[in-house]
Structure formats: C-alpha cells, structure tokens
Amino acid sequence: MIAATRTPEMIREDFPIFAHPTSRGKRLVYLDSAATSQKPQAVIDALVTYYSEYNANIHRGVYEIAARATDAFEAARVKVARFINADQREVIWTRNATEAINLVGYSWGLQNVSRADAILTTQIEHHSNLVPWQLLAEKTGATLRFIPVDGRGVLQLDNLDRLLDGVKLVAISHVSNTLGTISPLERIVPAARAAGATILVDGAQGIPHMPVDVRALDVDFYAFSGHKMLGPTGIGVLYGKHELLEAMPPFLAGGDMIRKVEYEHTTFNDLPWKFEAGTSNIADAIALGVAVDYLSALGMEWVRAHERESLAYALGRLAPLESRGLRIYGPKDPAIASGVLSFNLADVHAHDLASILDTEGVCIRAGHHCTMPLMEKMGWPATARASFYIYNTQADIDTLALGIEKAARIFNV
Ligand SMILES: Cc1ncc(COP(=O)(O)O)c(C=O)c1O
C-alpha cells in the first residue's frame, strides 16, 4: 500500500458536490467516475477566477489581463506535459479524447494510410476509438482488424504477430471503460514497433487512474479528456511525438494556427498551435492544469493503489450476492483491472437496478457504455457499471452492496 497523506474521506471534503445530500436526503455515493469525475473546489475556483479576474483572449492582446490569460493557458500546457513526461510542443489542446482521436484519423490517417494497409484495434474499444477508424478505413480502403477479447474481458495476444502483419496503425485503449481491463501495452507496443506500426493509445480511462509516462510507454499518440481526471468538460489533450506532429497537416483551419496568410496561400504556426484553430477553451485548459496539480499532489501511484484496493474490497463485498444471481464481468483481478465493476443481477434490467440504487443515493451507469460491439459479442444487452475514484470510500461500496441487496429483495431474486 502506498502511503497517502490524505484519506479518501478527507479528499471527499475537497469536492463541494459531496456536501449536498440527494433530493431523498441520502449521502451522495458517486460511482460513475468512468463517465465523468467530480471536480474539486480548486478546479471550480480556477474557472471562476479566470472569468471574474482576467477573462481575455490569448496570444493576441498586449494588455495586462490578456498577457495573464496567455501565461496561465500556456502554463497549464506545461503542467500537462510534465504530468505525462512530454515536451510542451507535443501537447495539443482538444475538446476531449474523441476529438483528439479524430484529429489523428483525419490528419495523420488520411496522409499515411492507404488501401494496402491494415488498422489494428481491439474488441473492447469505446466507440470513440472505433468509429474514427471505421471512417478512415472506408475513406482509404484500408482493412480493420481486431485483437480478440476472451470471456473474462482479457485481450488474447496469441496471434498478435500475425494480426500485426501489414498494420500501419495500432489504436488501442489503455483501459476498458466497460470492463476495467488494463491493456498489456508492455507486450503490444514492442510488437507493434517491430512491425513498423504507428501506435495510438486512447487514454481516456488510463491517465485519470495511474501514472502515465508517454516516453516510457513509447506510444506515438496518447489521447485523453480533462473531465474524467477532475478537470472541466470541453477540454482534452492529444499527445503526439514531435516528429509525427511536425509532418502532419493541420486538422482544422482558421485563426491562431497560422503564421502568415496571403489571399492564395498560408503558412502554418509552430507546434502545438498548428493544431489549435480558433479561440481555444482557455478557462477549461487553465482549470485542467489545476486538476493536474491536485492529482500530482496526491501522487498517481497512490491513486492506482487506492483503486486496486477499492476494486478488491468491492469484489469481496459483492461476492456473497453471487448466490442471488449477481454476475460480475471483467477480469476480476485488481492487478490487471482499474476501478471499474460491470455487473448484472439475475434477469433484472440494468436500468431498473440503477434506478433502485439511485433511491439510495448511489449513482452508477447502466447500458452499453458506448461499447456496443463488445456487448453484442459478450451477449449482454446491458450492464450496470460502478466505477471508483479517489473520493470513494469503503462506506460507498457498502452502500452499493446494500442497494443491490435491496434490488434483489424487490425483484425477488
Ligand atoms: C475508453 C474511452 N475512450 C474514449 C472516451 C471518450 O471520451 P470523451 O467523450 O470525453 O471524448 C471514453 C468516454 O467514456 C472512454 O471511456
């Protein structure tokens, strides 16, 4: 166990939302951080301070508050770059992970992928790391291939070398949002490198939950969203290796991404601004920098350790309910899974289960979790999903278990 200076109970106090009981007077038990995390007061304050003290556009004004806004915006980029061990020119602001992945699809993909190529992804991807590659394959004539997943939700790498033959791009999630499976990047990345492929990792569920060092991972692109890691919605990041970004054409065109514009011709700005057309999401980028400060102060090793413990505790706490028809999906092994627990209770629909849990103040997600092909392959119409983060306590998991017991009583299972 990594020693933290703060407990989840203390961390909870930094999040103003937890000061408010639900409309039924229950303690808020938020177990849907895989969808979006809650925000600490410091992040909310950063937004308010920007808008109330130095709201101005960046990279343009010469007056004091414009310079302050530009400095804060670029300082946030430096914080993110340090957090992932990248150069600041390699950190592109986007709206979210989805936009970051699409940026690669349109800019790098259309330039580099052709009919003779294959794109390798997996059977567990979120739609955001699948549909862009379907579009790229349609546009270029390239073939899509999939690393299969077994019944436990673990990627099957037996035929990896064969799957990698002729592959131009490997696009893989760091962590599955439906099953919590952590992809074995330490095996996949070297094999992909040996095959000469470019590697994109969808880090939407990775970076909020564990230390990420893009150089150590040796990936070419790493995409993520701010709102799943304590930051606001509307801000995300594409990390890309400098030489790749340098060679890529702009994705969107307009203000800020230019160096010189003539009526017939334009030269583009340097990295990272070449990929940041138009007025950026200034306040949210600054606030994401504050979220990164918050996570760094906690320590990402501690965050990962806390989630391992939460998952282990939840698996133990829910195990007795298996005799009542509770089925838990995914690897069920905290060593290879993050804090995500997908389950169903007998033949109770996941939405009904989620509604009953809601009456106890417990927020979980129910449905296909934007992984429809995975659900279809597994034969699950829907699952309930509880996901844990830094502010979740064992008491939260106890309330989840009691809520599931209540549902079992109501549905007589
Ligand atoms: C694994 C994974 N990839 C991508 C995304 C897309 O994130 P966003 O909607 O913030 O772009 C999500 C969101 O749930 C996700 O879980």
The ligand as a Tripos MOL2 file, in Angstrom:
@<TRIPOS>MOLECULE
LIG
   16    16     1     0     0
SMALL
NO_CHARGES

@<TRIPOS>ATOM
      1 C1        -12.1990    4.4190  -23.1190 C.3       1 LIG1
      2 C2        -12.8280    5.7000  -23.5540 C.ar      1 LIG1
      3 N1        -12.4180    6.2770  -24.6830 N.ar      1 LIG1
      4 C3        -12.9310    7.4300  -25.1240 C.ar      1 LIG1
      5 C4        -13.9200    8.0520  -24.4300 C.ar      1 LIG1
      6 C5        -14.4890    9.3220  -24.9670 C.3       1 LIG1
      7 O1        -14.3080   10.3710  -24.0720 O.3       1 LIG1
      8 P1        -14.9620   11.7740  -24.4010 P.3       1 LIG1
      9 O2        -16.4230   11.5360  -24.5290 O.co2     1 LIG1
     10 O3        -14.6070   12.6250  -23.2310 O.co2     1 LIG1
     11 O4        -14.3500   12.2350  -25.6650 O.co2     1 LIG1
     12 C6        -14.4250    7.4860  -23.2550 C.ar      1 LIG1
     13 C7        -15.5360    8.1050  -22.5260 C.2       1 LIG1
     14 O5        -16.2300    7.4640  -21.7570 O.2       1 LIG1
     15 C8        -13.8370    6.2890  -22.8060 C.ar      1 LIG1
     16 O6        -14.2620    5.7020  -21.6820 O.3       1 LIG1
@<TRIPOS>BOND
     1     1     2 1
     2     2     3 ar
     3     2    15 ar
     4     3     4 ar
     5     4     5 ar
     6     5     6 1
     7     5    12 ar
     8     6     7 1
     9     7     8 1
    10     8     9 2
    11     8    10 1
    12     8    11 1
    13    12    13 1
    14    12    15 ar
    15    13    14 2
    16    15    16 1
@<TRIPOS>SUBSTRUCTURE
     1 LIG1         1 GROUP 0 **** ****
